[in-house]
Amino acid sequence: MEAVDLAVYADAVAGERAALAARAERARRRLAEAAIERRARRALRPEDVARLEALGLLPRRDVPALRAELAALAESTAAVERLQAWLEAELCARERRANVG
């Protein structure tokens, strides 16, 4: 395996980690919005809530599913970070061997 191949792969893995981070941020935002929507539902008249639901402004969100998605994303991110650490160690080891030889 060439050092260049490792570096290219490491870049691809870094891109995946960034994508996971963005997905997690969107999930956190949806959870925050769900909390706001719950408060709004309690504060507004039932007919207003019904109208806002029809407009799509007060959607019903599956909060347990959002929390599960966020947990899965955190686990995936941790696995990707471990892969990144391994790749970094491999790249450093190859560099040390190249400098010795």
C-alpha positions as CSV (number, residue, x, y, z in Angstrom):
1,M,0.0,0.0,0.0
2,E,1.4,3.3,-1.1
3,A,1.5,6.4,1.2
4,V,-0.3,8.3,-1.5
5,D,-3.1,5.7,-1.4
6,L,-3.4,6.1,2.4
7,A,-3.4,9.9,2.1
8,V,-6.2,9.8,-0.5
9,Y,-8.2,7.4,1.5
10,A,-7.7,9.6,4.6
11,D,-9.1,12.5,2.7
12,A,-12.1,10.5,1.7
13,V,-12.6,9.4,5.3
14,A,-12.3,13.1,6.5
15,G,-15.0,14.0,4.0
16,E,-17.3,11.3,5.4
17,R,-16.7,12.6,9.0
18,A,-17.6,16.1,7.9
19,A,-20.8,14.7,6.3
20,L,-21.7,12.9,9.5
21,A,-21.1,16.1,11.5
22,A,-23.4,18.0,9.2
23,R,-26.1,15.3,9.6
24,A,-25.8,15.3,13.3
25,E,-26.2,19.1,13.4
26,R,-29.3,18.9,11.3
27,A,-30.7,16.2,13.7
28,R,-29.9,18.4,16.7
29,R,-31.7,21.3,15.0
30,R,-34.8,19.2,14.4
31,L,-34.8,18.2,18.0
32,A,-34.6,21.8,19.1
33,E,-37.4,22.7,16.6
34,A,-39.5,19.9,18.1
35,A,-39.2,21.4,21.5
36,I,-40.2,24.8,20.3
37,E,-43.2,23.2,18.4
38,R,-44.3,21.4,21.6
39,R,-44.3,24.6,23.5
40,A,-46.2,26.4,20.7
41,R,-48.8,23.6,20.7
42,R,-49.4,24.0,24.4
43,A,-49.7,27.8,24.1
44,L,-51.9,28.1,21.0
45,R,-55.6,27.5,20.5
46,P,-56.4,24.1,19.1
47,E,-57.9,25.6,16.0
48,D,-54.6,27.6,15.4
49,V,-52.6,24.4,15.9
50,A,-54.8,22.6,13.4
51,R,-54.4,25.4,10.8
52,L,-50.6,25.6,11.4
53,E,-50.3,21.8,11.0
54,A,-52.2,22.0,7.7
55,L,-49.7,24.6,6.6
56,G,-46.8,22.4,7.6
57,L,-45.6,24.9,10.2
58,L,-46.2,22.6,13.2
59,P,-45.2,19.2,12.0
60,R,-45.5,16.2,14.2
61,R,-41.9,15.0,14.8
62,D,-40.9,11.6,16.0
63,V,-38.6,12.7,18.8
64,P,-37.5,9.2,19.9
65,A,-36.5,8.5,16.3
66,L,-34.6,11.8,16.1
67,R,-32.7,10.9,19.3
68,A,-32.0,7.4,18.0
69,E,-30.7,9.0,14.7
70,L,-28.5,11.3,16.7
71,A,-27.1,8.5,18.8
72,A,-26.4,6.4,15.7
73,L,-24.6,9.3,14.1
74,A,-22.5,9.8,17.2
75,E,-21.5,6.1,17.2
76,S,-20.7,6.3,13.5
77,T,-18.6,9.5,14.0
78,A,-16.7,7.8,16.8
79,A,-15.9,4.8,14.5
80,V,-14.8,7.1,11.7
81,E,-12.6,9.0,14.2
82,R,-10.9,5.7,15.2
83,L,-10.3,4.9,11.5
84,Q,-8.8,8.4,11.1
85,A,-6.5,7.9,14.0
86,W,-5.3,4.5,12.6
87,L,-4.7,6.1,9.2
88,E,-2.8,8.9,10.8
89,A,-0.6,6.4,12.7
90,E,0.0,4.5,9.5
91,L,1.0,7.6,7.6
92,C,3.4,8.7,10.4
93,A,4.9,5.2,10.6
94,R,5.5,5.2,6.8
95,E,7.1,8.7,7.0
96,R,9.4,7.6,9.8
97,R,10.4,4.5,7.8
98,A,11.1,6.6,4.8
99,N,13.2,9.1,6.8
100,V,15.2,6.2,8.3
101,G,15.8,4.4,5.0
